[in-house]
Amino acid sequence: MAKVVFKKDLCTGCKTCEHACALVHSKSKDFFGAIKESPKPRTRIAVKYLADKGTLKAVQCAQCGKAKCIEACPADALAKNERGVVICDYDKCVGCTLCEEFCPFDAIVVDEDLDKAIKCDLCHGVSDEPACVKACPTKALSVKE
């Protein structure tokens, strides 16, 4: 099972990972083109500052062994691929938000413009390596198989 690993001690909170993710999932694959897209491309990772703990946290899919999001999906839109990555079939997704409610990591968001679930797919079908990992200037993100 592949997943992205976050090393908070290396993260500076620059959000380069978020921008790279949104860009690789955009229609244009071009920074200026993506800015003009409607709906805007969505990031599948978020770096948040936890003020009460004074630290950074990456909010991302944990690619769970027994994924509650898959179990909750009434449309069978979520499934694991051959690498164990949870993938959303957007043609099947009905935007019901059950996956969002059942994800213990808050890593799935149902985009209100698309009415589809958006989650980390390790850049499945759009890049051979997760864009967030490639773009991170401090190597705070890596892929673990």
C-alpha positions as CSV (number, residue, x, y, z in Angstrom):
1,M,0.0,0.0,0.0
2,A,1.5,3.3,-1.1
3,K,1.0,6.6,0.9
4,V,2.6,10.0,1.4
5,V,4.5,10.4,4.6
6,F,4.8,13.8,6.3
7,K,7.8,14.9,8.4
8,K,6.6,17.9,10.3
9,D,10.1,18.8,11.6
10,L,11.2,19.4,7.9
11,C,8.1,21.4,6.9
12,T,8.2,25.2,6.7
13,G,4.5,25.6,5.9
14,C,5.3,27.1,2.4
15,K,2.3,25.3,0.8
16,T,4.3,24.5,-2.3
17,C,2.8,21.0,-2.1
18,E,-0.7,22.3,-2.2
19,H,0.0,24.4,-5.3
20,A,1.7,21.6,-7.1
21,C,-1.2,19.2,-6.3
22,A,-3.8,21.6,-7.6
23,L,-1.7,22.4,-10.7
24,V,-1.2,18.7,-11.7
25,H,-4.9,18.1,-11.2
26,S,-5.9,21.1,-13.3
27,K,-7.2,20.9,-16.8
28,S,-4.5,23.2,-18.3
29,K,-1.5,21.9,-16.3
30,D,-0.3,25.5,-16.5
31,F,-0.1,27.8,-13.5
32,F,-1.7,30.8,-15.2
33,G,-4.3,28.7,-17.0
34,A,-5.2,26.9,-13.8
35,I,-5.9,30.3,-12.1
36,K,-8.5,31.1,-14.8
37,E,-10.2,27.7,-14.7
38,S,-13.7,27.3,-13.5
39,P,-14.2,25.5,-11.2
40,K,-10.8,26.1,-9.7
41,P,-8.5,23.0,-9.4
42,R,-8.6,21.6,-5.9
43,T,-5.6,20.5,-3.8
44,R,-5.8,17.0,-2.3
45,I,-3.3,17.8,0.6
46,A,-3.5,20.7,3.1
47,V,-0.8,21.9,5.5
48,K,-2.3,23.4,8.5
49,Y,-0.8,25.2,11.5
50,L,-2.1,23.9,14.8
51,A,-1.8,27.0,17.0
52,D,-2.6,25.1,20.2
53,K,0.3,22.7,19.6
54,G,2.6,25.2,17.8
55,T,3.2,22.7,15.0
56,L,2.3,22.0,11.4
57,K,0.1,19.1,10.3
58,A,-0.5,17.6,6.8
59,V,-4.2,16.8,6.2
60,Q,-4.1,14.0,3.6
61,C,-5.5,10.6,2.8
62,A,-3.9,7.9,4.9
63,Q,-4.8,5.2,2.3
64,C,-6.3,3.1,5.2
65,G,-6.1,-0.7,5.1
66,K,-9.8,-0.9,5.9
67,A,-11.0,2.4,4.5
68,K,-14.2,3.7,6.1
69,C,-14.8,6.0,3.1
70,I,-15.0,2.9,0.8
71,E,-17.4,1.2,3.2
72,A,-19.6,4.3,3.5
73,C,-19.9,5.0,-0.3
74,P,-23.4,3.9,-1.5
75,A,-22.4,4.4,-5.1
76,D,-19.3,2.2,-5.1
77,A,-17.3,5.3,-6.3
78,L,-14.4,4.6,-4.0
79,A,-12.1,1.6,-4.4
80,K,-8.5,0.6,-4.1
81,N,-6.3,0.2,-7.1
82,E,-3.5,-2.3,-7.6
83,R,-1.1,-0.3,-5.4
84,G,-3.7,-0.1,-2.5
85,V,-4.4,3.6,-3.2
86,V,-8.0,4.7,-2.7
87,I,-9.3,6.1,-5.9
88,C,-12.6,7.9,-6.6
89,D,-14.4,7.1,-9.8
90,Y,-16.0,10.5,-10.5
91,D,-18.4,9.1,-13.0
92,K,-20.0,7.0,-10.1
93,C,-19.7,9.7,-7.3
94,V,-23.0,11.2,-6.5
95,G,-21.6,13.8,-4.0
96,C,-23.5,12.4,-1.0
97,T,-20.8,13.4,1.5
98,L,-20.9,10.1,3.4
99,C,-17.2,9.5,2.6
100,E,-16.4,12.9,4.0
101,E,-18.3,12.2,7.2
102,F,-16.7,8.8,7.7
103,C,-13.1,9.8,7.0
104,P,-11.3,9.9,10.4
105,F,-8.6,12.2,8.9
106,D,-10.8,14.9,7.3
107,A,-9.0,14.0,4.1
108,I,-12.0,13.9,1.7
109,V,-13.9,17.0,0.7
110,V,-17.0,17.0,-1.5
111,D,-16.4,19.9,-3.8
112,E,-19.6,22.0,-4.0
113,D,-18.8,23.2,-7.5
114,L,-18.2,19.7,-8.9
115,D,-20.5,17.8,-6.5
116,K,-17.8,15.1,-6.4
117,A,-15.4,13.8,-3.7
118,I,-11.9,15.1,-3.8
119,K,-9.1,13.2,-2.1
120,C,-5.5,12.3,-2.5
121,D,-5.0,9.7,-5.3
122,L,-1.2,9.9,-5.3
123,C,-1.6,11.6,-8.6
124,H,-3.0,8.4,-10.2
125,G,-3.4,8.9,-13.9
126,V,-1.8,12.4,-13.9
127,S,1.8,11.9,-12.8
128,D,4.2,9.0,-12.2
129,E,5.1,10.5,-8.8
130,P,2.9,12.6,-6.4
131,A,3.3,16.2,-7.3
132,C,3.4,17.3,-3.7
133,V,6.4,15.1,-3.0
134,K,8.2,16.2,-6.2
135,A,7.6,19.9,-5.3
136,C,8.5,19.9,-1.6
137,P,11.7,22.0,-1.3
138,T,12.6,20.6,2.1
139,K,11.8,16.9,1.4
140,A,9.1,16.9,4.2
141,L,7.0,14.6,2.0
142,S,8.0,11.2,0.7
143,V,6.2,8.1,-0.7
144,K,6.2,4.9,1.3
145,E,5.2,1.7,-0.4
